[in-house]
């Protein structure tokens, strides 16, 4: 298969592209390599894919030094003309859209960046699929769409009308736009609501990196809601396994869908939404202890109130993904954290 993977300089996009290439797929990667966080980390991921920083171009696909079937271009999803040209020239079999402006908290500071990347950019992906006959689209949604919903575990059949951050609202809009294009143009769209993903090459604005950096540099870690939080931490390898299953099995129409009593997560159109997570939330304080144990060092803790836009708990009901694709995350928290710490020490030469 020839697959467009957006966001290959990003955490999940890098890991997905690498796995697809290792199994023999042809992968075209794009990323705008913005400075939301340290670009050296992004260039480091690309280097692992055989894409060297000094060879990256904004108008030409460059071929990987390590994977002959991989090409990359620096490209912003919001660039309508260049996105259309890419679709027209490359003729993809499938698209996996993982590029987005990430971060719940930053979306409160710079909402325009989220609309540009996550809404306008996603529209350009949909238009590319529509006009160039790409019928298989998988894309990243987020557990944040559940918003004020307190019913746990979160089910894809739950209503999701009450977001509490601009980031979450843009991800909900992706699901709505995807359904519209599935209904109007028959594009098979599958949305994956990611629950907290961690592992090697992770983002520096997320808890594992923030905590590890602070502990090793003798700074206090910020513990929000006074530690009374939990997250469905999911190791990156388990996430990638689920994404590939979805790419290989694009969404189908629900032949039993009833417009008078409609299911939320499926449709009479070839559209589906899945939760993808570990189905086992971890208390924040337990997570901190796991990092402390892996580092052999106790953290100084600054206990703080809840931040605006955040939620106390995430917990994924992954029943549908398990039943449909035999999806079974198997990575323990201890192993996942230890693998992250090994990578961290190696990358930052500690």
C-alpha positions in Angstrom: 0.0 0.0 0.0 1.0 3.6 -0.6 0.1 5.5 2.5 0.3 9.2 3.3 1.2 9.7 7.0 0.9 13.2 8.2 2.9 14.3 11.2 5.9 12.0 10.7 8.2 14.3 12.7 5.7 13.9 15.6 5.6 11.2 18.3 3.0 8.9 17.0 3.5 9.6 13.3 7.2 8.7 13.5 6.5 5.4 15.2 3.7 4.5 12.7 5.7 5.4 9.7 8.6 3.3 10.9 6.4 0.3 11.5 4.7 0.6 8.1 8.1 0.8 6.4 9.4 -2.2 8.2 6.6 -4.3 6.9 7.1 -3.1 3.3 4.6 -0.4 2.7 5.4 2.8 0.7 5.1 5.8 3.0 5.0 9.5 2.1 5.5 11.6 5.2 4.7 15.3 5.7 5.2 17.6 8.7 5.5 21.4 9.1 8.1 20.9 11.8 6.8 23.9 13.8 8.4 25.1 17.0 5.6 24.2 19.4 8.3 22.2 21.1 12.1 21.5 20.5 12.5 21.0 16.8 15.7 19.0 17.5 13.5 16.2 18.8 11.5 16.3 15.5 14.6 16.3 13.4 15.9 13.4 15.5 12.8 11.3 14.7 13.1 12.1 11.0 16.8 11.1 11.1 15.7 7.7 12.5 13.5 7.4 9.4 16.5 8.3 7.2 15.5 11.9 6.5 18.4 14.2 7.1 17.7 17.8 8.3 19.9 19.5 5.7 18.2 17.7 2.9 14.6 18.6 3.9 12.7 20.7 1.3 9.4 22.5 1.2 8.7 21.9 -2.5 10.2 18.4 -3.2 9.9 15.0 -1.7 13.2 13.7 -0.5 14.0 10.0 -0.3 15.1 8.3 2.9 18.6 7.1 3.4 17.4 4.1 5.3 14.1 3.2 3.7 13.9 3.2 -0.1 10.1 3.3 0.1 10.0 6.4 2.2 9.8 10.0 1.1 9.3 13.2 3.1 8.4 16.8 2.5 8.1 19.7 4.8 4.5 20.8 4.3 1.7 22.5 6.3 -1.7 20.9 6.1 -3.3 24.3 5.9 -1.6 25.0 2.6 -4.5 24.1 0.3 -2.7 24.3 -3.1 0.4 22.3 -2.1 -1.7 19.7 -0.4 -3.8 19.3 -3.5 -0.7 19.0 -5.6 0.7 16.3 -3.3 -2.5 14.2 -3.6 -2.7 14.8 -7.4 0.9 13.6 -8.0 1.3 10.8 -5.5 -2.1 8.9 -5.8 -2.3 7.4 -2.4 -4.1 4.1 -1.5 -4.7 5.3 2.1 -4.2 8.3 4.4 -3.5 8.4 8.1 -3.8 11.9 9.5 -1.8 12.3 12.7 -0.6 15.9 12.2 -2.2 18.4 14.5 -1.5 21.3 16.8 -1.3 19.3 20.0 -1.7 20.3 23.6 -4.8 21.0 25.7 -3.3 23.8 27.7 -1.7 25.7 24.9 -5.0 25.8 23.0 -6.2 28.2 25.6 -3.3 30.6 24.8 -3.2 30.3 21.0 -6.6 29.0 19.7 -6.0 30.3 16.2 -3.2 27.8 15.7 -5.6 25.0 16.5 -8.3 26.1 14.0 -5.6 26.5 11.3 -4.0 23.2 11.7 -6.7 20.9 13.2 -9.8 22.2 11.3 -8.6 23.9 8.1 -5.8 21.3 7.8 -8.1 18.4 8.2 -10.5 19.9 5.7 -7.7 19.9 3.2 -7.0 16.2 3.9 -10.7 15.4 3.3 -10.7 17.4 0.1 -7.6 15.7 -1.1 -9.3 12.3 -0.5 -12.5 13.5 -2.2 -10.9 14.8 -5.4 -8.2 12.2 -5.8 -10.3 9.0 -5.1 -8.7 8.0 -1.8 -11.4 6.0 0.0 -9.4 4.9 3.1 -8.8 7.6 5.7 -7.8 7.0 9.4 -7.3 10.0 11.6 -6.5 11.0 15.1 -9.2 12.2 17.4 -8.8 12.4 21.2 -10.1 11.3 24.5 -10.5 15.0 25.3 -13.7 15.1 23.2 -15.5 13.5 26.2 -15.2 16.8 28.1 -17.5 17.2 31.0 -18.7 13.6 30.7 -18.1 11.9 34.1 -19.4 8.5 33.1 -16.5 6.1 33.0 -15.1 4.2 31.3 -15.7 6.5 28.3 -17.7 4.7 25.6 -17.8 5.8 22.0 -21.6 5.6 22.3 -21.5 8.4 24.9 -22.5 11.9 23.9 -19.7 14.3 23.4 -21.2 17.8 23.2 -19.5 19.4 26.1 -15.8 20.0 25.4 -13.7 22.0 27.8 -10.8 23.1 25.6 -10.3 24.5 22.1 -8.1 21.5 21.3 -11.0 19.1 22.2 -13.5 21.2 20.2 -11.2 20.9 17.1 -11.0 17.2 17.5 -14.8 16.9 17.8 -15.1 18.9 14.6 -12.8 16.4 12.8 -15.3 13.6 13.6 -18.2 15.7 12.4 -16.4 16.7 9.1 -15.3 13.1 8.6 -18.9 11.8 8.8 -20.1 14.5 6.4 -17.5 13.4 3.8 -18.3 9.7 4.4 -21.9 10.4 3.8 -21.5 12.7 0.8 -18.6 11.0 -1.0 -18.3 7.5 0.3 -14.9 8.0 1.9 -14.2 5.3 4.5 -13.3 7.3 7.6 -12.1 5.9 10.9 -11.5 8.2 13.9 -9.3 7.0 16.8 -9.8 8.7 20.1 -6.3 8.4 21.6 -5.9 8.1 25.3 -2.6 9.3 26.9 0.2 7.9 24.8 3.7 7.6 26.1 7.0 5.9 25.2 10.4 6.6 23.5 10.5 9.7 21.4 7.5 11.2 23.3 6.6 14.8 23.4 8.4 17.1 25.9 5.2 18.8 26.9 3.7 15.6 28.3 4.0 14.2 31.8 6.7 11.5 31.3 9.2 14.0 29.8 8.2 16.9 32.1 8.6 14.7 35.2 11.8 13.0 34.1 13.5 16.3 33.2 12.5 18.0 36.4 13.6 15.0 38.6 17.0 14.6 37.0 17.6 18.4 37.2 16.5 18.7 40.9 13.4 20.7 40.2 10.0 20.2 41.7 7.4 18.5 39.5 4.0 20.1 39.1 1.3 17.8 40.4 -2.1 19.2 39.4 -5.4 18.7 41.2 -3.2 17.8 44.2 -2.5 14.4 42.6 -6.1 13.3 42.4 -6.0 12.5 38.7 -5.8 9.3 36.6 -4.9 8.6 33.0 -5.3 5.6 30.7 -1.6 5.6 29.9 -1.0 3.6 26.7 2.4 2.6 25.4 3.3 3.7 21.9 3.8 0.2 20.4 0.2 -0.8 21.5 -1.1 2.4 19.9 0.6 1.8 16.6 -0.6 -1.8 16.5 -4.2 -0.5 16.7 -3.7 2.2 14.1 -2.3 -0.4 11.6 -5.3 -2.7 12.1 -7.6 0.2 11.3 -5.6 1.2 8.2 -5.8 -2.4 6.9 -9.5 -2.6 7.6 -11.2 0.7 6.6 -14.6 1.6 8.0 -17.8 0.0 6.5 -21.4 1.0 6.5 -23.4 -0.2 9.5 -26.2 -2.1 7.7 -28.3 -2.1 10.9 -28.0 1.6 11.6 -31.3 3.1 12.5 -31.8 6.8 11.8 -34.7 6.9 14.3 -32.4 5.6 17.0 -28.9 6.4 15.7 -25.7 5.0 17.1 -23.1 7.7 17.6 -20.0 5.8 16.7 -21.2 4.3 13.3 -23.5 5.3 10.5 -25.3 4.4 7.3 -22.1 5.9 5.8 -18.7 4.1 5.9 -17.7 5.9 9.2 -16.6 4.7 12.5 -15.1 6.0 15.8 -13.1 3.9 18.2 -11.4 4.5 21.5 -7.8 3.4 21.5 -6.2 3.1 24.9 -5.1 0.7 27.6 -8.5 0.1 29.3 -6.7 0.4 32.6 -6.3 3.9 34.1 -3.4 4.6 36.4 -3.4 7.1 39.3 -1.1 10.0 38.7 0.8 9.4 42.0 1.4 5.8 40.9 2.7 7.0 37.6 5.1 9.3 39.4 6.3 6.6 41.7 7.0 4.4 38.6 9.1 7.1 37.1 10.9 7.6 40.4 11.7 3.9 40.6 13.0 3.8 37.1 15.3 6.9 37.8 16.3 5.8 41.3 15.4 9.2 42.6 12.5 10.7 44.5 10.7 13.8 43.1 10.1 17.0 44.9 6.4 17.7 44.4 4.6 21.0 44.0 1.0 20.2 44.6 -1.3 22.5 42.6 -5.0 22.9 41.8 -6.6 21.7 38.6 -5.7 23.6 35.4 -8.4 25.1 33.2 -9.3 22.8 30.3 -8.0 19.7 32.1 -10.0 16.7 33.3 -9.6 14.5 36.4 -9.7 11.2 34.7 -9.6 9.3 31.4 -10.5 5.7 31.0 -11.1 4.0 27.6 -13.7 1.4 26.9 -12.0 -0.4 24.1 -14.5 -3.1 23.7 -15.4 -2.3 20.1 -11.7 -2.2 19.0 -11.1 -5.5 20.8 -14.1 -7.2 19.3 -13.5 -5.9 15.8 -9.8 -6.2 15.5 -8.7 -8.4 18.4 -6.9 -5.4 19.8 -5.1 -6.2 23.1 -2.6 -3.7 24.7 -0.1 -5.8 26.6 2.6 -3.4 27.7 2.9 -3.0 31.4 3.4 0.4 32.9 6.7 -0.6 34.5 8.1 -1.9 31.2 6.8 1.1 29.2 8.3 3.6 31.6 11.6 1.9 31.8 11.8 1.9 27.9 11.1 5.6 27.9 13.7 6.3 30.5 16.3 4.3 28.5 15.5 6.3 25.4 15.6 9.6 27.4 19.0 8.9 28.8 20.4 7.9 25.4 18.9 10.8 23.5 19.9 13.5 26.0 23.2 11.8 26.8 22.5 11.5 30.5 
